[in-house]
Amino acid sequence: MKIIALFGFILSGCATFTAYNSIVESYHGIPEAELIRTWGIPSKIHGSGDSRFLMYSKSDTAMFGLIEERITCETTFEIQDKSVISSTFEGGQCWGKSKYNLNNRQFSPPD
């Protein structure tokens, strides 16, 4: 029974990251100004060559039984010619919002 529960947890985690990936990728090709309008001011901005990288970070503390663990998500968008050209994310706190609308980009970014 524990194996089935663990397998279900793993699969739900994969689906969650897939949903978050779809959200992040929906910003590819949009103007930088629209990204900032919906996500807010980035946590960090770095430049390299012709690219700018806008980073959004979220961290929180979660309790797993008696163990307190820090969970994070860092999402980075690469900007060239004032448009988003790519994105990456990493961390255990990256997941999509259930009411996200890909067409209108109505999204509350990670807190």
WOSULVEN-V890824 format. One record per backbone hydrogen bond with DSSP energy under -1.0 kcal/mol. NH is the residue of the N-H (numbers start at 1). CO is the residue of the C=O. Records with the same first field share a line. If there is no record, write none. Layout:
NH=CO / CO
This chain:
5=1
6=2
7=3
8=4
9=5
10=6
11=7
12=8
13=9
14=10
15=11
16=12
17=13
18=14
19=15
20=16
21=17
22=18
23=19
24=20
25=21
26=22
27=24
28=25
29=84
30=27
32=82
35=31
36=32
37=33
38=34
39=35
40=36
43=55
44=55
46=53
48=51
51=48
52=79
53=46
54=77
55=44
56=75
58=73
60=71
62=69
64=67
67=64
69=62
71=60
73=58
74=90
75=56
76=88
77=54
78=86
79=52
80=83
83=80
84=30
85=78
86=78
88=76
90=74
93=72
100=97
101=106
105=101
106=101
